[in-house]
Amino acid sequence: MESKDLFNILHNAVEAKFYGKKITQKEMAQKLGISMRTYQDWRLGNSKPQAAMAIFKMLSELESDDALRVIKKIAKGLNHDKVK
């Protein structure tokens, strides 16, 4: 699977979280703190962030329950950073 496929799957999953409300690439880029051009390049496969691929590969090594636990821990840390 290519990185662009992973980003498209995640983008669609985030949209589904909001009951199918379309999220523009600009809105998603703002949520991620990157430029819209960078996000577009990731989704088109023009650019492949190496760190992101490493994270996806590491998560894929885990069993589902373990991966979910790690993702929840990461989300908690990211949400904590927003509050600061």
C-alpha positions as CSV (number, residue, x, y, z in Angstrom):
1,M,0.0,0.0,0.0
2,E,1.3,3.4,-0.8
3,S,1.3,6.4,1.5
4,K,-1.3,8.3,-0.7
5,D,-3.7,5.4,-0.1
6,L,-3.1,5.6,3.7
7,F,-3.7,9.3,3.7
8,N,-6.9,8.9,1.7
9,I,-8.2,6.2,4.0
10,L,-7.5,8.4,7.0
11,H,-9.1,11.4,5.4
12,N,-12.2,9.4,4.7
13,A,-12.3,8.0,8.2
14,V,-12.1,11.5,9.7
15,E,-14.9,12.6,7.4
16,A,-17.0,9.6,8.6
17,K,-16.4,10.6,12.2
18,F,-18.3,13.8,11.3
19,Y,-21.2,11.9,9.8
20,G,-19.9,12.2,6.2
21,K,-19.5,16.0,6.3
22,K,-16.9,16.8,3.7
23,I,-13.6,18.1,5.0
24,T,-11.6,20.1,2.6
25,Q,-7.9,19.5,2.1
26,K,-7.4,23.0,3.4
27,E,-9.3,22.3,6.6
28,M,-7.4,19.0,7.1
29,A,-4.1,20.7,6.5
30,Q,-5.0,23.3,9.1
31,K,-5.9,20.6,11.6
32,L,-2.4,19.0,10.9
33,G,-0.6,22.3,11.1
34,I,0.8,22.0,7.5
35,S,0.3,23.8,4.3
36,M,-2.5,22.8,2.0
37,R,0.0,22.1,-0.8
38,T,1.9,19.7,1.4
39,Y,-1.3,17.8,2.3
40,Q,-2.3,17.7,-1.4
41,D,1.1,16.3,-2.3
42,W,0.7,13.6,0.4
43,R,-2.8,12.6,-0.9
44,L,-1.6,12.6,-4.5
45,G,1.5,10.7,-3.7
46,N,3.8,13.5,-5.0
47,S,5.5,13.6,-1.7
48,K,5.9,10.7,0.8
49,P,6.6,11.8,4.4
50,Q,9.1,9.2,5.6
51,A,8.2,9.6,9.3
52,A,4.5,8.9,8.6
53,M,5.3,5.7,6.7
54,A,7.5,4.5,9.5
55,I,4.7,5.2,12.0
56,F,2.2,3.3,9.8
57,K,4.6,0.4,9.5
58,M,5.2,0.3,13.2
59,L,1.5,0.3,14.0
60,S,0.9,-2.5,11.5
61,E,3.3,-4.7,13.5
62,L,0.9,-4.5,16.5
63,E,-2.2,-6.6,17.2
64,S,-5.4,-4.6,16.8
65,D,-5.9,-4.1,20.6
66,D,-2.3,-3.0,21.1
67,A,-2.5,-0.6,18.1
68,L,-5.7,0.9,19.4
69,R,-4.2,1.4,22.8
70,V,-1.1,3.2,21.3
71,I,-3.3,5.4,19.1
72,K,-5.4,6.4,22.1
73,K,-2.3,7.2,24.1
74,I,-1.0,9.3,21.2
75,A,-4.4,11.1,20.9
76,K,-4.4,11.8,24.6
77,G,-0.9,13.4,24.3
78,L,-1.9,15.4,21.3
79,N,-5.1,16.7,23.0
80,H,-3.0,17.6,26.1
81,D,-0.7,19.6,23.9
82,K,-3.6,21.6,22.5
83,V,-4.6,22.7,26.0
84,K,-1.2,24.2,26.7
